[in-house]
Structure formats: structure tokens, C-alpha cells
Amino acid sequence: MTRRNSGFSLVETLVALVLFSLALSGLLGWQRSLMLGLREQHQMLLRWREAERLLEVQAPASTVPGVIRGETIKEGCVSIWVMISGATGGNTRLSRLHCPGFNTGSALNSPSPLRGEG
């Protein structure tokens, strides 16, 4: 009588199972790092939007963590600054100077000896 061997041996099955588990764990690690990166990117987008909103003169207090607003007043002008803190430890500072009494139109429309009028 002849015996036919069909199927896979135990060693082949175990090697295939180890290779499959290594590939699956690699894919899951890659997916995890991708999700963490997307979450950090979304948080930074929220911080930048909050910073843009806080640069307005009459902005309310910030509700987003990692965003700090400050202002100084000197000679009728308000200097507004916003500090954004990233998760990796980096900081970015945005600033805006607001002078309510400054009118650009009057200075441009007045006759000036520099422009050859007079």
C-alpha cells in the first residue's frame, strides 16, 4: 500500500504562522504611528486656528491647551502676541501691532515734497 502525503507539515505551518504574525505586528505598529501623527497634526491645526482668533483685539480667553495670549500697550498701540506650544517641545510666537488712531489714508493723500507736489 502506498501512502499519499497531502497538506502541510507542522513545521511549515508554524513557520507560516510566525511570518504572518511578524507581518501583522509590523502593520499594526505602522498604523499606530500613523494615527499618532494624524492626531498631533489635528491638534496643531486647532492651535493655529485658536492663535489666529486670539490675535484679534477683543478676543476672549483661550480654551485650547498649548496656546497663550498676551498684550502690551505702549503709546496708544496694542501689541498682541500668541504663543503656540507643540507636543514635541517647540514653541512658535505670533504677534500683531494694533494702533487704533493710525489712519493710513490721510498720510497717503496729503501733499508731500518727496513726491514732487507742492
Secondary structure by P-SEA (a helix, b strand, c coil): cbbbbccccaaaaaaaaaaaaaaaaaaaaaaaaaaaaaaaaaaaaaaaaaaaaaccccccccccccccccccccccbbbbbbbbbcccbbbbbbbbbbbccccaaaaaaccccccccc
